[in-house]
Amino acid sequence: MTTESPYASAAIEVDDAFAAIELYQDNGWTDGLPIVPPTAPLIARFLDAARLAPSAVIGVEPVRRRSISAEKVAIAAVMAGCTPACMPVVVAIVRAMCDPSYALHGSTASTGGSAPFIVVNGPIRTALGMNATHNVLGNGARANATIGRSVRLLQQNVLGGVPGQLDRSTLGHPGKFTFCIAEDEEDSPWPSLATERGMPAGSSAVTVMQVESPHQIMNEWTHDPREILDTYAAAVRANMLTYSIWEGNYAYVIAKQHREIFAAAGWSKQMIREYTFEVATVKRGDWRSVGKAAVAGRKDENKVYRALRSPDDLLIIAAGGPAGGFGAIIPPWYGKKSLAVTAAIDA
């Protein structure tokens, strides 16, 4: 007597885990790193953690109408090295990415080489042991690394985002391996990103945004919030001139030393947004200073371009270690063509 598999994915017999890893490498099913073989028992544990049937549709990619099943999400999460407890977070990310305003297909196929930047808020951060402080944009935290990686593997294997095929990135950047952080809510003077974006206080949520590579800034020579923000805005303007002038979501990751200066001066996230909106501008003629004179002269060179459509376009995330006057600006892939989306985590 045989038992019919509950899964739509084909099962392949291999000798051991190493053989499974080599099989995935040979078939282009991984990102170049080793994977955890997604066995049927592991897939079941991940689906149970999210209380989902294998065939449940998590989302539909809006352009090509490709359905993403819970089974496929679980397989990607297993492969990436997640624990089952991460599965609800990955599910929420996929749902958010399928929002049409996120432009999942366009950002996957673009030559611009964008990556999904993921911010996790709420109690699930601490339950999973996510990192929000030291080396927050780097390595070292399993949940951060594997949650972000699961999204990349899903894009590659379910949506066809294979480099050189659908993924036409000219350069890409390291965030395409994984780019997932938690916000340091416990050591922040401000409401969390998710709360500011409409999620109930105390709930768990994800925010996803298609981005280019982050740009780290430093200013340790002032306690004037405006002067510190001038440094952040300078990096924004540099991105507008050297990459894309189009307005849309930008993100600031603000580490503790700068947060303390803002808090001491009574500056809220909204005040930071409003100041950035006013100063993060360039004139078309400024393109001459970065080798783009041929573009600068086509229209009115005094026309002013803003980085943000409104102050609310700026996402402010409290994260990073306690020492040093550092922060980062994270620029958008294609301005308002792809917007940040926030979704609740069903934990």
ZADO-1210 file (C-alpha; in nm, 4 decimals, padded with zeros to 6 digits):
<atoms>
<atom x="00.0000" y="00.0000" z="00.0000" code="MET" pos="1"/>
<atom x="00.1355" y="00.3439" z="-00.0911" code="THR" pos="2"/>
<atom x="00.0473" y="00.6764" z="00.0644" code="THR" pos="3"/>
<atom x="-00.0080" y="00.9632" z="-00.1748" code="GLU" pos="4"/>
<atom x="00.2167" y="01.2613" z="-00.1036" code="SER" pos="5"/>
<atom x="00.0397" y="01.5795" z="00.0112" code="PRO" pos="6"/>
<atom x="00.2924" y="01.7859" z="-00.1849" code="TYR" pos="7"/>
<atom x="00.2864" y="01.9011" z="-00.5460" code="ALA" pos="8"/>
<atom x="00.6655" y="01.9193" z="-00.5645" code="SER" pos="9"/>
<atom x="00.8484" y="01.6146" z="-00.6981" code="ALA" pos="10"/>
<atom x="01.0467" y="01.4005" z="-00.4534" code="ALA" pos="11"/>
<atom x="01.4010" y="01.3023" z="-00.5549" code="ILE" pos="12"/>
<atom x="01.5973" y="01.0258" z="-00.3828" code="GLU" pos="13"/>
<atom x="01.9650" y="01.0979" z="-00.3107" code="VAL" pos="14"/>
<atom x="02.2334" y="00.9190" z="-00.1108" code="ASP" pos="15"/>
<atom x="02.2885" y="01.1814" z="00.1592" code="ASP" pos="16"/>
<atom x="02.2685" y="01.5535" z="00.2413" code="ALA" pos="17"/>
<atom x="02.5889" y="01.6309" z="00.0540" code="PHE" pos="18"/>
<atom x="02.4477" y="01.4686" z="-00.2597" code="ALA" pos="19"/>
<atom x="02.1332" y="01.6779" z="-00.2175" code="ALA" pos="20"/>
<atom x="02.3392" y="01.9964" z="-00.1969" code="ILE" pos="21"/>
<atom x="02.5290" y="01.9043" z="-00.5122" code="GLU" pos="22"/>
<atom x="02.2023" y="01.8215" z="-00.6900" code="LEU" pos="23"/>
<atom x="02.0662" y="02.1670" z="-00.6077" code="TYR" pos="24"/>
<atom x="02.3896" y="02.3330" z="-00.7202" code="GLN" pos="25"/>
<atom x="02.3959" y="02.1404" z="-01.0481" code="ASP" pos="26"/>
<atom x="02.0361" y="02.2374" z="-01.1274" code="ASN" pos="27"/>
<atom x="02.0723" y="02.6049" z="-01.0377" code="GLY" pos="28"/>
<atom x="01.8226" y="02.5794" z="-00.7541" code="TRP" pos="29"/>
<atom x="02.0342" y="02.7636" z="-00.4986" code="THR" pos="30"/>
<atom x="02.2050" y="03.1001" z="-00.4629" code="ASP" pos="31"/>
<atom x="02.5548" y="02.9543" z="-00.4718" code="GLY" pos="32"/>
<atom x="02.5603" y="02.8655" z="-00.1026" code="LEU" pos="33"/>
<atom x="02.4846" y="02.5205" z="00.0441" code="PRO" pos="34"/>
<atom x="02.1236" y="02.4511" z="00.1348" code="ILE" pos="35"/>
<atom x="01.9337" y="02.2424" z="00.3877" code="VAL" pos="36"/>
<atom x="01.7663" y="01.9575" z="00.1935" code="PRO" pos="37"/>
<atom x="01.3883" y="02.0178" z="00.2096" code="PRO" pos="38"/>
<atom x="01.2646" y="01.6753" z="00.3142" code="THR" pos="39"/>
<atom x="00.8936" y="01.5981" z="00.3518" code="ALA" pos="40"/>
<atom x="00.9082" y="01.5889" z="00.7362" code="PRO" pos="41"/>
<atom x="01.0793" y="01.9289" z="00.7468" code="LEU" pos="42"/>
<atom x="00.8298" y="02.0823" z="00.5067" code="ILE" pos="43"/>
<atom x="00.5484" y="01.9510" z="00.7272" code="ALA" pos="44"/>
<atom x="00.7010" y="02.1075" z="01.0393" code="ARG" pos="45"/>
<atom x="00.7250" y="02.4471" z="00.8697" code="PHE" pos="46"/>
<atom x="00.3681" y="02.4324" z="00.7408" code="LEU" pos="47"/>
<atom x="00.2462" y="02.3324" z="01.0860" code="ASP" pos="48"/>
<atom x="00.4284" y="02.6306" z="01.2369" code="ALA" pos="49"/>
<atom x="00.2261" y="02.8622" z="01.0130" code="ALA" pos="50"/>
<atom x="-00.0941" y="02.6546" z="01.0344" code="ARG" pos="51"/>
<atom x="-00.1126" y="02.6275" z="00.6568" code="LEU" pos="52"/>
<atom x="-00.2049" y="02.3533" z="00.4152" code="ALA" pos="53"/>
<atom x="00.0536" y="02.2837" z="00.1409" code="PRO" pos="54"/>
<atom x="-00.1800" y="02.4077" z="-00.1312" code="SER" pos="55"/>
<atom x="-00.2762" y="02.7333" z="00.0433" code="ALA" pos="56"/>
<atom x="-00.2046" y="03.0301" z="-00.1841" code="VAL" pos="57"/>
<atom x="00.0110" y="03.2859" z="-00.0039" code="ILE" pos="58"/>
<atom x="00.0121" y="03.5335" z="-00.2892" code="GLY" pos="59"/>
<atom x="00.0013" y="03.5847" z="-00.6636" code="VAL" pos="60"/>
<atom x="00.2748" y="03.7704" z="-00.8498" code="GLU" pos="61"/>
<atom x="00.0654" y="04.0447" z="-01.0115" code="PRO" pos="62"/>
<atom x="00.2182" y="04.0650" z="-01.3608" code="VAL" pos="63"/>
<atom x="00.2608" y="03.7032" z="-01.4715" code="ARG" pos="64"/>
<atom x="-00.0061" y="03.5797" z="-01.2290" code="ARG" pos="65"/>
<atom x="00.2149" y="03.3126" z="-01.0767" code="ARG" pos="66"/>
<atom x="00.0639" y="03.1655" z="-00.7603" code="SER" pos="67"/>
<atom x="00.2935" y="03.1083" z="-00.4644" code="ILE" pos="68"/>
<atom x="00.1803" y="02.8184" z="-00.2471" code="SER" pos="69"/>
<atom x="00.2563" y="02.7607" z="00.1182" code="ALA" pos="70"/>
<atom x="00.4422" y="02.4465" z="00.0157" code="GLU" pos="71"/>
<atom x="00.6840" y="02.6450" z="-00.2000" code="LYS" pos="72"/>
<atom x="00.7356" y="02.9026" z="00.0739" code="VAL" pos="73"/>
<atom x="00.8116" y="02.6259" z="00.3235" code="ALA" pos="74"/>
<atom x="01.0601" y="02.4637" z="00.0865" code="ILE" pos="75"/>
<atom x="01.2441" y="02.7939" z="00.0412" code="ALA" pos="76"/>
<atom x="01.2508" y="02.8546" z="00.4178" code="ALA" pos="77"/>
<atom x="01.3892" y="02.5073" z="00.4842" code="VAL" pos="78"/>
<atom x="01.6516" y="02.5455" z="00.2119" code="MET" pos="79"/>
<atom x="01.7609" y="02.8823" z="00.3509" code="ALA" pos="80"/>
<atom x="01.8270" y="02.7373" z="00.6964" code="GLY" pos="81"/>
<atom x="01.5311" y="02.8917" z="00.8805" code="CYS" pos="82"/>
<atom x="01.3807" y="02.7377" z="01.1891" code="THR" pos="83"/>
<atom x="01.0090" y="02.6519" z="01.1719" code="PRO" pos="84"/>
<atom x="00.9346" y="02.9502" z="01.3976" code="ALA" pos="85"/>
<atom x="01.0515" y="03.1798" z="01.1148" code="CYS" pos="86"/>
<atom x="00.7837" y="03.0524" z="00.8786" code="MET" pos="87"/>
<atom x="00.5102" y="03.3051" z="00.9753" code="PRO" pos="88"/>
<atom x="00.7552" y="03.5878" z="00.9069" code="VAL" pos="89"/>
<atom x="00.8456" y="03.4522" z="00.5639" code="VAL" pos="90"/>
<atom x="00.4754" y="03.4095" z="00.4821" code="VAL" pos="91"/>
<atom x="00.4048" y="03.7726" z="00.5761" code="ALA" pos="92"/>
<atom x="00.6958" y="03.8904" z="00.3604" code="ILE" pos="93"/>
<atom x="00.5678" y="03.7006" z="00.0576" code="VAL" pos="94"/>
<atom x="00.2185" y="03.8432" z="00.1049" code="ARG" pos="95"/>
<atom x="00.3602" y="04.1956" z="00.1234" code="ALA" pos="96"/>
<atom x="00.5755" y="04.1442" z="-00.1854" code="MET" pos="97"/>
<atom x="00.2703" y="04.0406" z="-00.3873" code="CYS" pos="98"/>
<atom x="00.1082" y="04.3805" z="-00.3295" code="ASP" pos="99"/>
<atom x="00.1015" y="04.5444" z="-00.6770" code="PRO" pos="100"/>
<atom x="00.2601" y="04.8644" z="-00.5427" code="SER" pos="101"/>
<atom x="00.5745" y="04.6674" z="-00.4561" code="TYR" pos="102"/>
<atom x="00.6361" y="04.5829" z="-00.8265" code="ALA" pos="103"/>
<atom x="00.7763" y="04.2371" z="-00.7613" code="LEU" pos="104"/>
<atom x="00.8133" y="04.1366" z="-01.1264" code="HIS" pos="105"/>
<atom x="00.9723" y="04.4605" z="-01.2432" code="GLY" pos="106"/>
<atom x="01.2232" y="04.4737" z="-00.9602" code="SER" pos="107"/>
<atom x="01.3168" y="04.1088" z="-01.0132" code="THR" pos="108"/>
<atom x="01.3744" y="04.1530" z="-01.3879" code="ALA" pos="109"/>
<atom x="01.5438" y="04.4946" z="-01.3753" code="SER" pos="110"/>
<atom x="01.9009" y="04.5580" z="-01.4828" code="THR" pos="111"/>
<atom x="01.9213" y="04.7845" z="-01.1764" code="GLY" pos="112"/>
<atom x="01.9943" y="04.4931" z="-00.9453" code="GLY" pos="113"/>
<atom x="01.7606" y="04.5653" z="-00.6537" code="SER" pos="114"/>
<atom x="01.7100" y="04.3488" z="-00.3464" code="ALA" pos="115"/>
<atom x="01.4244" y="04.3172" z="-00.0970" code="PRO" pos="116"/>
<atom x="01.5072" y="04.5054" z="00.2239" code="PHE" pos="117"/>
<atom x="01.3075" y="04.3564" z="00.5116" code="ILE" pos="118"/>
<atom x="01.2439" y="04.5142" z="00.8530" code="VAL" pos="119"/>
<atom x="01.0797" y="04.3083" z="01.1268" code="VAL" pos="120"/>
<atom x="00.8926" y="04.4671" z="01.4164" code="ASN" pos="121"/>
<atom x="00.7130" y="04.3400" z="01.7244" code="GLY" pos="122"/>
<atom x="00.7526" y="04.0563" z="01.9765" code="PRO" pos="123"/>
<atom x="00.8489" y="03.7992" z="01.7140" code="ILE" pos="124"/>
<atom x="01.1891" y="03.9699" z="01.6805" code="ARG" pos="125"/>
<atom x="01.2962" y="03.8646" z="02.0276" code="THR" pos="126"/>
<atom x="01.1271" y="03.5245" z="02.0037" code="ALA" pos="127"/>
<atom x="01.3427" y="03.4475" z="01.6998" code="LEU" pos="128"/>
<atom x="01.6591" y="03.6051" z="01.8413" code="GLY" pos="129"/>
<atom x="01.6810" y="03.8594" z="01.5619" code="MET" pos="130"/>
<atom x="01.9612" y="04.1122" z="01.5636" code="ASN" pos="131"/>
<atom x="01.8851" y="04.4842" z="01.5807" code="ALA" pos="132"/>
<atom x="02.2145" y="04.6173" z="01.7168" code="THR" pos="133"/>
<atom x="02.5802" y="04.5257" z="01.6519" code="HIS" pos="134"/>
<atom x="02.6593" y="04.4656" z="01.2835" code="ASN" pos="135"/>
<atom x="02.2883" y="04.4858" z="01.2066" code="VAL" pos="136"/>
<atom x="02.3365" y="04.5097" z="00.8302" code="LEU" pos="137"/>
<atom x="02.5936" y="04.2310" z="00.8331" code="GLY" pos="138"/>
<atom x="02.6364" y="03.8698" z="00.9314" code="ASN" pos="139"/>
<atom x="02.5982" y="03.6822" z="01.2572" code="GLY" pos="140"/>
<atom x="02.2263" y="03.6364" z="01.3299" code="ALA" pos="141"/>
<atom x="02.0624" y="03.3210" z="01.1980" code="ARG" pos="142"/>
<atom x="01.7072" y="03.4533" z="01.1772" code="ALA" pos="143"/>
<atom x="01.8128" y="03.7727" z="00.9973" code="ASN" pos="144"/>
<atom x="02.0235" y="03.5815" z="00.7468" code="ALA" pos="145"/>
<atom x="01.7891" y="03.2938" z="00.6746" code="THR" pos="146"/>
<atom x="01.4619" y="03.4869" z="00.6561" code="ILE" pos="147"/>
<atom x="01.6085" y="03.7189" z="00.3945" code="GLY" pos="148"/>
<atom x="01.7708" y="03.4311" z="00.2091" code="ARG" pos="149"/>
<atom x="01.4441" y="03.2368" z="00.1900" code="SER" pos="150"/>
<atom x="01.2896" y="03.5221" z="-00.0082" code="VAL" pos="151"/>
<atom x="01.5757" y="03.5164" z="-00.2580" code="ARG" pos="152"/>
<atom x="01.5473" y="03.1401" z="-00.3052" code="LEU" pos="153"/>
<atom x="01.1724" y="03.1719" z="-00.3564" code="LEU" pos="154"/>
<atom x="01.2183" y="03.4428" z="-00.6189" code="GLN" pos="155"/>
<atom x="01.4719" y="03.2258" z="-00.7973" code="GLN" pos="156"/>
<atom x="01.2928" y="02.8910" z="-00.7916" code="ASN" pos="157"/>
<atom x="00.9246" y="02.9878" z="-00.8035" code="VAL" pos="158"/>
<atom x="00.9267" y="03.3169" z="-00.9931" code="LEU" pos="159"/>
<atom x="01.2171" y="03.2408" z="-01.2246" code="GLY" pos="160"/>
<atom x="01.4483" y="03.5139" z="-01.0946" code="GLY" pos="161"/>
<atom x="01.7629" y="03.3364" z="-01.2135" code="VAL" pos="162"/>
<atom x="02.0604" y="03.5635" z="-01.2900" code="PRO" pos="163"/>
<atom x="02.0998" y="03.5960" z="-01.6648" code="GLY" pos="164"/>
<atom x="01.7451" y="03.4749" z="-01.7260" code="GLN" pos="165"/>
<atom x="01.4558" y="03.6710" z="-01.5739" code="LEU" pos="166"/>
<atom x="01.6967" y="03.8428" z="-01.3343" code="ASP" pos="167"/>
<atom x="01.8811" y="04.0816" z="-01.5646" code="ARG" pos="168"/>
<atom x="02.0823" y="04.2623" z="-01.2959" code="SER" pos="169"/>
<atom x="02.3932" y="04.4234" z="-01.4405" code="THR" pos="170"/>
<atom x="02.5752" y="04.4271" z="-01.1064" code="LEU" pos="171"/>
<atom x="02.3413" y="04.3308" z="-00.8243" code="GLY" pos="172"/>
<atom x="02.4648" y="04.3780" z="-00.4675" code="HIS" pos="173"/>
<atom x="02.5242" y="04.1638" z="-00.1564" code="PRO" pos="174"/>
<atom x="02.1725" y="04.2329" z="-00.0311" code="GLY" pos="175"/>
<atom x="02.0524" y="03.9891" z="-00.2950" code="LYS" pos="176"/>
<atom x="02.1802" y="03.7077" z="-00.0737" code="PHE" pos="177"/>
<atom x="01.9890" y="03.8402" z="00.2263" code="THR" pos="178"/>
<atom x="01.8894" y="04.1837" z="00.3567" code="PHE" pos="179"/>
<atom x="01.6759" y="04.1470" z="00.6684" code="CYS" pos="180"/>
<atom x="01.6984" y="04.3281" z="01.0020" code="ILE" pos="181"/>
<atom x="01.4977" y="04.3863" z="01.3173" code="ALA" pos="182"/>
<atom x="01.4275" y="04.7312" z="01.4588" code="GLU" pos="183"/>
<atom x="01.5789" y="04.8103" z="01.7986" code="ASP" pos="184"/>
<atom x="01.2468" y="04.9008" z="01.9582" code="GLU" pos="185"/>
<atom x="01.3675" y="04.8532" z="02.3165" code="GLU" pos="186"/>
<atom x="01.6384" y="05.1180" z="02.2848" code="ASP" pos="187"/>
<atom x="01.4577" y="05.3658" z="02.0645" code="SER" pos="188"/>
<atom x="01.2954" y="05.6944" z="02.1692" code="PRO" pos="189"/>
<atom x="01.0418" y="05.6616" z="01.8870" code="TRP" pos="190"/>
<atom x="00.7454" y="05.4505" z="01.7796" code="PRO" pos="191"/>
<atom x="00.8419" y="05.1512" z="01.5698" code="SER" pos="192"/>
<atom x="00.8396" y="05.1578" z="01.1914" code="LEU" pos="193"/>
<atom x="00.5425" y="04.9200" z="01.1793" code="ALA" pos="194"/>
<atom x="00.3407" y="05.1266" z="01.4281" code="THR" pos="195"/>
<atom x="00.4020" y="05.4415" z="01.2265" code="GLU" pos="196"/>
<atom x="00.2835" y="05.2555" z="00.9181" code="ARG" pos="197"/>
<atom x="-00.0511" y="05.1607" z="01.0698" code="GLY" pos="198"/>
<atom x="00.0111" y="04.8360" z="01.2583" code="MET" pos="199"/>
<atom x="-00.1308" y="04.8062" z="01.6124" code="PRO" pos="200"/>
<atom x="00.1202" y="04.8765" z="01.8884" code="ALA" pos="201"/>
<atom x="00.2697" y="04.5556" z="02.0228" code="GLY" pos="202"/>
<atom x="00.1894" y="04.3506" z="01.7135" code="SER" pos="203"/>
<atom x="00.4430" y="04.1787" z="01.4888" code="SER" pos="204"/>
<atom x="00.4823" y="04.2977" z="01.1304" code="ALA" pos="205"/>
<atom x="00.7198" y="04.3157" z="00.8357" code="VAL" pos="206"/>
<atom x="00.8011" y="04.6003" z="00.6021" code="THR" pos="207"/>
<atom x="00.9520" y="04.5221" z="00.2617" code="VAL" pos="208"/>
<atom x="01.1074" y="04.7633" z="00.0153" code="MET" pos="209"/>
<atom x="01.3008" y="04.7099" z="-00.3088" code="GLN" pos="210"/>
<atom x="01.6363" y="04.8825" z="-00.2656" code="VAL" pos="211"/>
<atom x="01.9820" y="04.9410" z="-00.4002" code="GLU" pos="212"/>
<atom x="02.2903" y="04.8878" z="-00.1848" code="SER" pos="213"/>
<atom x="02.3099" y="05.0808" z="00.1448" code="PRO" pos="214"/>
<atom x="02.5415" y="05.3783" z="00.1924" code="HIS" pos="215"/>
<atom x="02.6995" y="05.4184" z="00.5369" code="GLN" pos="216"/>
<atom x="02.7517" y="05.7714" z="00.6693" code="ILE" pos="217"/>
<atom x="02.9359" y="05.9126" z="00.9722" code="MET" pos="218"/>
<atom x="02.9096" y="06.2394" z="01.1625" code="ASN" pos="219"/>
<atom x="03.0684" y="06.2549" z="01.5091" code="GLU" pos="220"/>
<atom x="03.1462" y="06.6264" z="01.5131" code="TRP" pos="221"/>
<atom x="02.8161" y="06.7843" z="01.6123" code="THR" pos="222"/>
<atom x="02.5145" y="06.7535" z="01.8405" code="HIS" pos="223"/>
<atom x="02.2976" y="06.9630" z="01.6127" code="ASP" pos="224"/>
<atom x="02.0270" y="06.7376" z="01.4623" code="PRO" pos="225"/>
<atom x="02.0155" y="06.9486" z="01.1476" code="ARG" pos="226"/>
<atom x="02.3852" y="06.9094" z="01.0833" code="GLU" pos="227"/>
<atom x="02.3630" y="06.5334" z="01.1333" code="ILE" pos="228"/>
<atom x="02.0707" y="06.5152" z="00.8936" code="LEU" pos="229"/>
<atom x="02.2630" y="06.7226" z="00.6426" code="ASP" pos="230"/>
<atom x="02.5094" y="06.4333" z="00.6299" code="THR" pos="231"/>
<atom x="02.2318" y="06.1802" z="00.5670" code="TYR" pos="232"/>
<atom x="02.0768" y="06.4089" z="00.3052" code="ALA" pos="233"/>
<atom x="02.4124" y="06.4505" z="00.1304" code="ALA" pos="234"/>
<atom x="02.4196" y="06.0743" z="00.0746" code="ALA" pos="235"/>
<atom x="02.0636" y="06.0902" z="-00.0591" code="VAL" pos="236"/>
<atom x="02.1582" y="06.3672" z="-00.3005" code="ARG" pos="237"/>
<atom x="02.4627" y="06.1704" z="-00.4133" code="ALA" pos="238"/>
<atom x="02.2341" y="05.8790" z="-00.4969" code="ASN" pos="239"/>
<atom x="01.9998" y="06.1093" z="-00.6872" code="MET" pos="240"/>
<atom x="02.2868" y="06.2352" z="-00.8989" code="LEU" pos="241"/>
<atom x="02.4868" y="05.9179" z="-00.9532" code="THR" pos="242"/>
<atom x="02.2059" y="05.6612" z="-00.9708" code="TYR" pos="243"/>
<atom x="01.8431" y="05.7748" z="-00.9938" code="SER" pos="244"/>
<atom x="01.6820" y="06.1135" z="-00.9550" code="ILE" pos="245"/>
<atom x="01.3289" y="05.9770" z="-00.9180" code="TRP" pos="246"/>
<atom x="01.1415" y="06.0402" z="-00.5947" code="GLU" pos="247"/>
<atom x="01.0060" y="05.7621" z="-00.3734" code="GLY" pos="248"/>
<atom x="01.0815" y="05.5716" z="-00.0553" code="ASN" pos="249"/>
<atom x="01.4223" y="05.6108" z="00.1048" code="TYR" pos="250"/>
<atom x="01.5182" y="05.4519" z="00.4363" code="ALA" pos="251"/>
<atom x="01.7424" y="05.5802" z="00.7144" code="TYR" pos="252"/>
<atom x="01.8945" y="05.3285" z="00.9534" code="VAL" pos="253"/>
<atom x="01.9909" y="05.5351" z="01.2575" code="ILE" pos="254"/>
<atom x="02.2233" y="05.3850" z="01.5170" code="ALA" pos="255"/>
<atom x="02.2157" y="05.4623" z="01.8876" code="LYS" pos="256"/>
<atom x="02.4616" y="05.7531" z="01.9075" code="GLN" pos="257"/>
<atom x="02.2661" y="05.9576" z="01.6566" code="HIS" pos="258"/>
<atom x="01.9336" y="05.8509" z="01.8090" code="ARG" pos="259"/>
<atom x="02.0464" y="05.9840" z="02.1457" code="GLU" pos="260"/>
<atom x="02.1305" y="06.3213" z="01.9919" code="ILE" pos="261"/>
<atom x="01.7917" y="06.3438" z="01.8233" code="PHE" pos="262"/>
<atom x="01.6141" y="06.2390" z="02.1442" code="ALA" pos="263"/>
<atom x="01.8039" y="06.4931" z="02.3569" code="ALA" pos="264"/>
<atom x="01.6970" y="06.7660" z="02.1154" code="ALA" pos="265"/>
<atom x="01.3360" y="06.6468" z="02.1176" code="GLY" pos="266"/>
<atom x="01.3337" y="06.5403" z="01.7543" code="TRP" pos="267"/>
<atom x="01.0710" y="06.2879" z="01.6478" code="SER" pos="268"/>
<atom x="01.0793" y="06.0668" z="01.3413" code="LYS" pos="269"/>
<atom x="00.8328" y="06.3053" z="01.1803" code="GLN" pos="270"/>
<atom x="01.0655" y="06.6007" z="01.2345" code="MET" pos="271"/>
<atom x="01.3484" y="06.4043" z="01.0723" code="ILE" pos="272"/>
<atom x="01.1245" y="06.3266" z="00.7774" code="ARG" pos="273"/>
<atom x="01.0146" y="06.6868" z="00.7333" code="GLU" pos="274"/>
<atom x="01.3694" y="06.8221" z="00.7483" code="TYR" pos="275"/>
<atom x="01.4914" y="06.5623" z="00.4988" code="THR" pos="276"/>
<atom x="01.2051" y="06.6468" z="00.2647" code="PHE" pos="277"/>
<atom x="01.3203" y="07.0076" z="00.2555" code="GLU" pos="278"/>
<atom x="01.6951" y="06.9546" z="00.2114" code="VAL" pos="279"/>
<atom x="01.7207" y="06.6326" z="00.0055" code="ALA" pos="280"/>
<atom x="01.6916" y="06.8067" z="-00.3313" code="THR" pos="281"/>
<atom x="01.9033" y="06.8550" z="-00.6412" code="VAL" pos="282"/>
<atom x="01.8799" y="07.0741" z="-00.9480" code="LYS" pos="283"/>
<atom x="01.8899" y="06.9226" z="-01.2921" code="ARG" pos="284"/>
<atom x="02.2015" y="07.1228" z="-01.3680" code="GLY" pos="285"/>
<atom x="02.3816" y="06.9479" z="-01.0795" code="ASP" pos="286"/>
<atom x="02.4140" y="06.6461" z="-01.3078" code="TRP" pos="287"/>
<atom x="02.6980" y="06.8313" z="-01.4798" code="ARG" pos="288"/>
<atom x="02.9115" y="06.7798" z="-01.1682" code="SER" pos="289"/>
<atom x="02.8864" y="06.3999" z="-01.1976" code="VAL" pos="290"/>
<atom x="02.9599" y="06.3557" z="-01.5661" code="GLY" pos="291"/>
<atom x="02.6013" y="06.3721" z="-01.6916" code="LYS" pos="292"/>
<atom x="02.6125" y="06.7019" z="-01.8759" code="ALA" pos="293"/>
<atom x="02.4439" y="06.5462" z="-02.1771" code="ALA" pos="294"/>
<atom x="02.1345" y="06.4853" z="-01.9642" code="VAL" pos="295"/>
<atom x="02.1506" y="06.8060" z="-01.7621" code="ALA" pos="296"/>
<atom x="02.1137" y="07.0309" z="-02.0627" code="GLY" pos="297"/>
<atom x="01.8059" y="06.8724" z="-02.2147" code="ARG" pos="298"/>
<atom x="01.5571" y="07.0644" z="-01.9995" code="LYS" pos="299"/>
<atom x="01.5459" y="07.3494" z="-01.7486" code="ASP" pos="300"/>
<atom x="01.8702" y="07.3150" z="-01.5514" code="GLU" pos="301"/>
<atom x="01.7206" y="07.5019" z="-01.2546" code="ASN" pos="302"/>
<atom x="01.4372" y="07.2547" z="-01.2085" code="LYS" pos="303"/>
<atom x="01.4403" y="07.1169" z="-00.8532" code="VAL" pos="304"/>
<atom x="01.3959" y="06.7454" z="-00.7892" code="TYR" pos="305"/>
<atom x="01.3068" y="06.6064" z="-00.4472" code="ARG" pos="306"/>
<atom x="01.4098" y="06.2682" z="-00.3120" code="ALA" pos="307"/>
<atom x="01.0674" y="06.2248" z="-00.1492" code="LEU" pos="308"/>
<atom x="00.7155" y="06.2857" z="-00.2768" code="ARG" pos="309"/>
<atom x="00.6236" y="06.3859" z="00.0781" code="SER" pos="310"/>
<atom x="00.7904" y="06.3501" z="00.4191" code="PRO" pos="311"/>
<atom x="00.6033" y="06.0229" z="00.4712" code="ASP" pos="312"/>
<atom x="00.8076" y="05.8571" z="00.1957" code="ASP" pos="313"/>
<atom x="01.1048" y="05.8352" z="00.4333" code="LEU" pos="314"/>
<atom x="01.1266" y="05.5170" z="00.6411" code="LEU" pos="315"/>
<atom x="01.3211" y="05.5636" z="00.9669" code="ILE" pos="316"/>
<atom x="01.4541" y="05.2528" z="01.1401" code="ILE" pos="317"/>
<atom x="01.6241" y="05.2504" z="01.4804" code="ALA" pos="318"/>
<atom x="01.8984" y="04.9888" z="01.4533" code="ALA" pos="319"/>
<atom x="02.2720" y="04.9457" z="01.4914" code="GLY" pos="320"/>
<atom x="02.5343" y="04.9181" z="01.7631" code="GLY" pos="321"/>
<atom x="02.5848" y="05.1616" z="02.0512" code="PRO" pos="322"/>
<atom x="02.9218" y="05.3119" z="01.9552" code="ALA" pos="323"/>
<atom x="03.0039" y="05.5563" z="01.6775" code="GLY" pos="324"/>
<atom x="02.8198" y="05.8334" z="01.4982" code="GLY" pos="325"/>
<atom x="02.7070" y="05.6092" z="01.2161" code="PHE" pos="326"/>
<atom x="02.3958" y="05.5587" z="01.0115" code="GLY" pos="327"/>
<atom x="02.2967" y="05.4422" z="00.6669" code="ALA" pos="328"/>
<atom x="02.0771" y="05.5597" z="00.3847" code="ILE" pos="329"/>
<atom x="01.9106" y="05.2892" z="00.1804" code="ILE" pos="330"/>
<atom x="01.7979" y="05.4145" z="-00.1605" code="PRO" pos="331"/>
<atom x="01.5010" y="05.2898" z="-00.3613" code="PRO" pos="332"/>
<atom x="01.5266" y="05.0783" z="-00.6732" code="TRP" pos="333"/>
<atom x="01.3024" y="05.2905" z="-00.8969" code="TYR" pos="334"/>
<atom x="01.1430" y="05.5657" z="-00.6947" code="GLY" pos="335"/>
<atom x="00.7655" y="05.5563" z="-00.6751" code="LYS" pos="336"/>
<atom x="00.7468" y="05.2704" z="-00.9276" code="LYS" pos="337"/>
<atom x="00.8064" y="05.0342" z="-00.6340" code="SER" pos="338"/>
<atom x="00.6860" y="05.1317" z="-00.2879" code="LEU" pos="339"/>
<atom x="00.7421" y="04.9896" z="00.0583" code="ALA" pos="340"/>
<atom x="00.4677" y="04.7603" z="00.1903" code="VAL" pos="341"/>
<atom x="00.3949" y="04.6689" z="00.5534" code="THR" pos="342"/>
<atom x="00.2058" y="04.3532" z="00.6504" code="ALA" pos="343"/>
<atom x="00.1044" y="04.1865" z="00.9750" code="ALA" pos="344"/>
<atom x="00.2661" y="03.8616" z="01.0849" code="ILE" pos="345"/>
<atom x="00.0211" y="03.5926" z="01.1874" code="ASP" pos="346"/>
<atom x="00.2296" y="03.4553" z="01.4712" code="ALA" pos="347"/>
</atoms>
